[in-house]
Amino acid sequence: MTGTRSSLLQKLPILAGLSVDQIEELESALRPRRYQKGEVVFHRDDPGDSLYIIDDGAVRIGLTSSDGREVTLTVLGTGGFFGELALLDGEPRSADAVAVEPTRLLRLQRETFLRFLEGHPATAPVLLATMSRQIRRLTDQVYDAAFLDLPSRLAKAILNLAVAAGGGPDGVSLRLTQTELASMVGATRESVNKWLRFYQRRGIIRLGRGTIAVLRMKELEDHATSYSYV
């Protein structure tokens, strides 16, 4: 498992450029924890005290209104990470995190990371750059919701998830339900299903039970722009 943890840490953008010794130093501080499907990792407004890395499984990051309505911001798979804002400010969580299948997480506490940062100040600019990219992603989500039609928003959401999952020219399989995807793009499940079938008929994706296989990344990217279907 040690090698697996090291490889996960090396792929994290916030730790880019660290030496092998520095990676191993952080690796020794990781604490594993298992979650069952549907189990809450944390709620919005819970204390923010740690970063989580997905060693195996998947986690939904989203928001829940006072009347129970849910919006999915993203679904992260193995190798993904979340809760990184807590490493900087220690403020309450800004979203909910829920395991969507049996999941194993690796937890890095804020106090541990701050001690590491004091000893390795060169890491700070990399961390700030990562935070800036997150703000840009949130700005893109607002833009998409305002200016892109549903099929374009849907294509872009799938494409972003595929890229995050390491998809290349040969595509990638995503563990994602249509309900979660509908929540991400602000549409009904029925509307999302209609356009998923549209993309499937064109051989761009393949639908499975709780999965979406992206077959042609380039063609999906072509559709992830404002496009009028008449």
VEXLOPA-762894 format. One record per residue: x, y negated, z negated of N, C-alpha, C in turn; residue in three letters. Coordinates in steps of 0.1 Angstrom, whole numbers. Example, Ala and Ser with C-alpha at 12.3 -4.5 7.8 and 13.67 -1.06 7.14 Angstrom:
! VEXLOPA-762894
   n.X   n.Y   n.Z  ca.X  ca.Y  ca.Z   c.X   c.Y   c.Z rest
   132    57   -78   123    45   -78   132    33   -78  ALA
   128    22   -71   137    11   -71   129     0   -79  SER
***
This chain:
! VEXLOPA-762894
   n.X   n.Y   n.Z  ca.X  ca.Y  ca.Z   c.X   c.Y   c.Z rest
     8    12     0     0     0     0     9   -13     0  MET
    21   -11    -5    29   -23    -6    32   -29     8  THR
    35   -20    18    38   -25    31    26   -31    37  GLY
    14   -26    34     1   -32    39    -1   -46    34  THR
     2   -48    20     0   -61    14    10   -71    20  ARG
    22   -67    22    32   -76    28    28   -80    42  SER
    23   -71    50    19   -74    63     7   -84    63  SER
    -2   -82    54   -13   -91    53    -9  -105    49  LEU
     0  -106    39     5  -119    35    13  -126    46  LEU
    20  -119    54    28  -125    65    19  -131    75  GLN
     7  -126    77    -2  -131    87   -10  -143    83  LYS
   -10  -146    70   -18  -157    65   -11  -171    69  LEU
   -19  -179    76   -14  -192    81    -8  -200    69  PRO
   -14  -200    58    -9  -208    47     4  -203    41  ILE
     9  -192    45    22  -186    41    32  -185    52  LEU
    28  -191    64    37  -190    75    51  -196    72  ALA
    61  -189    77    74  -195    75    81  -190    62  GLY
    74  -183    54    81  -178    41    90  -167    44  LEU
   100  -166    36   110  -155    38   104  -142    32  SER
   111  -131    35   106  -118    30   106  -118    15  VAL
   117  -123     9   118  -124    -6   106  -132   -12  ASP
   103  -143    -5    92  -151   -10    78  -144    -9  GLN
    76  -137     2    64  -129     4    63  -118    -7  ILE
    74  -112    -9    74  -101   -19    71  -107   -33  GLU
    76  -119   -36    73  -126   -49    58  -128   -50  GLU
    52  -133   -40    37  -135   -41    30  -121   -41  LEU
    35  -112   -34    28   -98   -33    27   -92   -47  GLU
    37   -94   -55    37   -88   -69    26   -94   -77  SER
    21  -106   -73    11  -113   -82    -3  -110   -77  ALA
    -5  -103   -66   -18   -99   -61   -25   -89   -70  LEU
   -38   -91   -72   -46   -82   -81   -57   -76   -73  ARG
   -58   -63   -71   -69   -58   -62   -82   -57   -70  PRO
   -93   -57   -62  -106   -55   -68  -115   -50   -57  ARG
  -124   -41   -61  -134   -35   -51  -148   -41   -53  ARG
  -155   -42   -42  -168   -47   -42  -177   -38   -34  TYR
  -189   -36   -39  -199   -28   -31  -206   -37   -21  GLN
  -213   -31   -12  -221   -38    -2  -231   -47    -9  LYS
  -232   -59    -6  -241   -68   -12  -237   -75   -25  GLY
  -225   -71   -30  -221   -76   -43  -214   -90   -41  GLU
  -217   -99   -50  -213  -113   -49  -198  -114   -54  VAL
  -190  -120   -46  -176  -123   -50  -176  -135   -58  VAL
  -183  -146   -53  -185  -158   -61  -197  -166   -55  PHE
  -203  -174   -63  -214  -183   -58  -208  -197   -56  HIS
  -215  -204   -48  -212  -219   -47  -213  -225   -61  ARG
  -204  -234   -64  -203  -241   -77  -197  -232   -88  ASP
  -193  -220   -85  -185  -212   -95  -172  -219   -96  ASP
  -165  -216  -107  -151  -222  -108  -142  -217   -97  PRO
  -134  -226   -91  -125  -222   -81  -111  -220   -86  GLY
  -107  -207   -88   -95  -204   -94   -86  -195   -87  ASP
   -89  -191   -75   -81  -181   -68   -84  -180   -53  SER
   -75  -175   -46   -76  -171   -31   -78  -156   -30  LEU
   -86  -152   -20   -89  -138   -18   -84  -134    -4  TYR
   -78  -123    -3   -74  -117    10   -82  -104    11  ILE
   -87  -101    23   -95   -89    25   -86   -78    30  ILE
   -83   -69    21   -75   -57    24   -82   -47    32  ASP
   -95   -46    30  -104   -37    38  -118   -41    36  ASP
  -126   -41    46  -140   -44    45  -144   -57    52  GLY
  -154   -64    47  -159   -76    53  -166   -85    43  ALA
  -165   -98    44  -172  -107    35  -179  -118    43  VAL
  -191  -121    39  -199  -132    45  -197  -145    36  ARG
  -193  -155    43  -192  -168    36  -204  -177    41  ILE
  -212  -182    31  -224  -189    35  -229  -198    24  GLY
  -241  -203    27  -248  -213    18  -262  -208    16  LEU
  -267  -210     4  -281  -207     0  -288  -219    -6  THR
  -299  -222     0  -307  -234    -5  -314  -230   -18  SER
  -320  -240   -24  -328  -238   -37  -340  -229   -35  SER
  -345  -229   -22  -357  -220   -20  -353  -207   -14  ASP
  -340  -203   -14  -336  -190   -10  -332  -189     5  GLY
  -333  -199    13  -328  -198    27  -313  -197    27  ARG
  -308  -189    37  -294  -187    38  -288  -192    52  GLU
  -276  -197    51  -269  -200    64  -256  -194    63  VAL
  -252  -186    73  -239  -180    74  -229  -189    81  THR
  -218  -192    74  -208  -200    80  -198  -191    88  LEU
  -195  -180    83  -186  -170    90  -187  -157    83  THR
  -182  -146    90  -180  -133    85  -166  -129    87  VAL
  -159  -126    76  -144  -123    77  -142  -108    75  LEU
  -133  -103    83  -129   -89    82  -115   -87    76  GLY
  -110   -75    77   -97   -71    72   -86   -81    77  THR
   -79   -86    68   -68   -95    71   -73  -110    69  GLY
   -86  -112    68   -91  -125    66   -88  -130    52  GLY
   -90  -143    50   -88  -148    36   -98  -160    34  PHE
  -101  -162    21  -111  -173    18  -108  -177     4  PHE
  -114  -189     1  -111  -195   -13   -99  -203   -14  GLY
   -93  -206    -2   -80  -213    -2   -81  -227    -7  GLU
   -92  -233    -7   -94  -247   -12   -91  -247   -27  LEU
   -94  -236   -34   -91  -235   -48   -77  -236   -52  ALA
   -68  -232   -42   -54  -233   -45   -49  -247   -46  LEU
   -56  -256   -39   -52  -270   -39   -58  -278   -51  LEU
   -72  -277   -52   -78  -287   -61   -85  -280   -73  ASP
   -87  -267   -73   -93  -261   -85  -107  -265   -87  GLY
  -113  -271   -77  -127  -276   -79  -137  -264   -77  GLU
  -150  -266   -81  -159  -255   -79  -160  -250   -64  PRO
  -164  -238   -63  -166  -232   -49  -176  -240   -41  ARG
  -173  -241   -28  -181  -249   -19  -191  -240   -11  SER
  -190  -227   -13  -199  -218    -6  -200  -205   -13  ALA
  -209  -196    -9  -210  -183   -15  -202  -173    -7  ASP
  -197  -163   -14  -189  -152    -7  -196  -139   -12  ALA
  -200  -130    -2  -207  -118    -5  -201  -107     4  VAL
  -198   -95    -2  -194   -84     5  -205   -78    14  ALA
  -203   -76    27  -213   -71    35  -211   -56    38  VAL
  -201   -50    32  -199   -36    32  -189   -33    21  GLU
  -187   -20    17  -177   -18     7  -164   -24    10  PRO
  -158   -32     1  -147   -41     4  -137   -41    -7  THR
  -124   -41    -3  -113   -42   -12  -106   -55   -10  ARG
  -106   -64   -20   -99   -77   -20   -87   -77   -28  LEU
   -78   -86   -24   -66   -89   -32   -67  -103   -36  LEU
   -65  -106   -49   -67  -119   -55   -54  -125   -59  ARG
   -53  -138   -55   -41  -146   -59   -46  -158   -67  LEU
   -42  -158   -80   -47  -169   -89   -40  -182   -86  GLN
   -48  -193   -88   -43  -206   -86   -30  -209   -94  ARG
   -30  -206  -107   -19  -209  -115    -6  -202  -110  GLU
    -8  -190  -105     4  -183  -100     9  -190   -88  THR
     0  -194   -79     4  -200   -66    11  -214   -69  PHE
     6  -222   -79    11  -235   -82    25  -233   -87  LEU
    28  -223   -95    41  -220  -100    51  -217   -89  ARG
    45  -209   -79    53  -205   -67    56  -218   -59  PHE
    46  -227   -58    48  -239   -50    59  -248   -56  LEU
    59  -249   -69    69  -257   -76    83  -252   -72  GLU
    84  -239   -71    98  -233   -68   101  -233   -53  GLY
    90  -235   -45    92  -235   -30    84  -247   -24  HIS
    89  -259   -26    81  -271   -22    79  -272    -7  PRO
    88  -265     1    87  -266    16    74  -259    20  ALA
    67  -251    12    54  -245    16    43  -255    16  THR
    44  -266     9    33  -276     8    28  -281    22  ALA
    37  -286    31    32  -291    44    24  -280    52  PRO
    29  -268    51    22  -257    58     7  -255    52  VAL
     6  -256    39    -7  -255    33   -16  -266    37  LEU
   -11  -278    37   -19  -290    41   -23  -289    56  LEU
   -14  -284    64   -18  -282    78   -30  -272    79  ALA
   -30  -261    71   -40  -252    71   -53  -258    67  THR
   -53  -267    57   -65  -273    52   -71  -283    63  MET
   -62  -289    70   -66  -298    81   -73  -290    92  SER
   -68  -278    95   -74  -270   106   -88  -266   101  ARG
   -90  -263    88  -103  -259    83  -113  -271    85  GLN
  -109  -283    82  -117  -295    84  -121  -296    98  ILE
  -111  -294   107  -114  -295   121  -125  -284   126  ARG
  -124  -272   120  -134  -262   123  -148  -266   119  ARG
  -149  -272   107  -162  -277   102  -167  -288   111  LEU
  -159  -297   116  -163  -307   125  -168  -301   138  THR
  -161  -291   143  -165  -284   155  -179  -278   153  ASP
  -182  -272   141  -195  -266   139  -206  -276   140  GLN
  -203  -288   134  -213  -299   135  -216  -303   149  VAL
  -205  -304   157  -206  -308   171  -214  -297   179  TYR
  -210  -285   177  -217  -274   184  -232  -274   181  ASP
  -236  -276   168  -250  -276   164  -257  -287   171  ALA
  -250  -299   173  -257  -311   178  -257  -311   194  ALA
  -247  -305   200  -246  -307   215  -247  -295   224  PHE
  -244  -283   218  -244  -271   226  -258  -264   225  LEU
  -262  -258   237  -274  -250   236  -272  -237   230  ASP
  -282  -229   227  -281  -217   219  -272  -206   226  LEU
  -273  -203   239  -264  -193   245  -249  -197   244  PRO
  -246  -210   245  -233  -215   243  -228  -214   229  SER
  -236  -218   219  -233  -217   205  -230  -202   202  ARG
  -239  -194   207  -237  -179   204  -224  -174   210  LEU
  -221  -177   222  -209  -173   228  -197  -178   220  ALA
  -197  -190   216  -186  -196   209  -184  -190   195  LYS
  -195  -187   189  -194  -181   175  -188  -167   176  ALA
  -192  -159   186  -187  -146   188  -172  -147   192  ILE
  -169  -156   201  -155  -158   205  -146  -161   193  LEU
  -150  -171   184  -143  -175   173  -140  -163   163  ASN
  -151  -155   161  -149  -143   153  -140  -133   159  LEU
  -141  -131   172  -132  -122   179  -117  -126   178  ALA
  -115  -139   180  -101  -144   179   -96  -142   165  VAL
  -104  -145   155  -100  -144   141   -97  -129   137  ALA
  -104  -120   144  -102  -106   142   -90  -100   150  ALA
   -83  -109   157   -72  -104   165   -75   -99   179  GLY
   -86  -103   184   -90   -98   197   -81  -104   208  GLY
   -78   -96   218   -69  -100   229   -77   -97   242  GLY
   -69   -96   253   -75   -93   266   -84   -81   266  PRO
   -80   -71   258   -88   -58   258  -100   -59   249  ASP
  -102   -71   242  -114   -72   234  -112   -67   220  GLY
  -123   -67   213  -123   -63   198  -137   -60   194  VAL
  -138   -51   184  -152   -48   179  -154   -55   166  SER
  -165   -62   164  -169   -70   152  -180   -62   145  LEU
  -178   -62   131  -188   -56   123  -197   -68   119  ARG
  -208   -69   126  -217   -81   124  -231   -78   128  LEU
  -241   -82   120  -254   -79   123  -260   -91   131  THR
  -271   -89   138  -277  -100   146  -283  -110   136  GLN
  -288  -106   125  -293  -115   115  -282  -125   110  THR
  -270  -119   107  -259  -128   103  -255  -138   114  GLU
  -255  -133   126  -251  -141   137  -262  -152   139  LEU
  -274  -149   138  -285  -159   139  -284  -170   129  ALA
  -280  -166   117  -278  -176   106  -266  -185   109  SER
  -256  -179   116  -244  -187   119  -247  -198   129  MET
  -256  -195   139  -258  -204   150  -271  -212   149  VAL
  -278  -210   137  -290  -218   135  -302  -214   144  GLY
  -305  -201   146  -315  -196   155  -322  -184   149  ALA
  -333  -180   155  -340  -168   150  -333  -156   155  THR
  -335  -145   148  -329  -132   153  -334  -128   167  ARG
  -347  -131   169  -352  -127   182  -346  -135   194  GLU
  -343  -148   192  -336  -156   202  -322  -151   204  SER
  -315  -148   193  -301  -143   194  -301  -129   201  VAL
  -311  -121   198  -311  -108   205  -313  -109   220  ASN
  -321  -119   224  -324  -121   238  -311  -125   245  LYS
  -303  -134   240  -290  -138   246  -279  -128   245  TRP
  -279  -120   234  -270  -109   233  -272   -99   244  LEU
  -285   -96   246  -288   -87   257  -284   -92   271  ARG
  -285  -105   272  -281  -112   285  -266  -110   287  PHE
  -258  -112   276  -243  -110   277  -240   -95   279  TYR
  -248   -86   273  -245   -72   275  -248   -68   289  GLN
  -258   -72   295  -261   -69   309  -250   -73   318  ARG
  -243   -83   315  -232   -88   323  -219   -81   320  ARG
  -219   -72   310  -207   -65   307  -197   -72   298  GLY
  -202   -83   292  -193   -92   284  -191   -86   270  ILE
  -202   -81   265  -202   -75   251  -210   -61   252  ILE
  -208   -53   241  -216   -41   240  -221   -41   226  ARG
  -235   -39   225  -241   -39   212  -241   -25   206  LEU
  -239   -24   193  -240   -12   185  -248   -14   173  GLY
  -248    -4   164  -256    -5   152  -247   -13   142  ARG
  -250   -26   140  -243   -34   131  -229   -38   136  GLY
  -227   -37   149  -214   -41   155  -217   -48   169  THR
  -207   -56   172  -207   -62   186  -193   -61   191  ILE
  -192   -53   202  -179   -51   208  -177   -62   219  ALA
  -167   -70   218  -164   -80   228  -155   -73   239  VAL
  -160   -72   251  -153   -65   262  -145   -74   271  LEU
  -150   -86   273  -143   -95   282  -142  -109   276  ARG
  -130  -111   269  -128  -123   261  -129  -135   270  MET
  -122  -134   282  -121  -146   291  -135  -150   296  LYS
  -144  -141   299  -157  -144   304  -165  -150   293  GLU
  -164  -145   281  -171  -150   269  -166  -165   267  LEU
  -153  -167   268  -148  -181   266  -154  -190   277  GLU
  -156  -185   289  -162  -193   299  -177  -198   296  ASP
  -184  -189   288  -197  -192   285  -198  -200   272  HIS
  -187  -202   265  -187  -209   252  -186  -224   254  ALA
  -193  -229   264  -193  -244   266  -207  -247   270  THR
  -210  -260   270  -224  -264   273  -228  -259   287  SER
  -239  -251   287  -243  -244   299  -259  -244   300  TYR
  -265  -247   310  -279  -247   311  -284  -235   319  SER
  -292  -227   312  -298  -215   319  -312  -218   323  TYR
  -315  -218   336  -328  -222   341  -333  -211   350  VAL
***
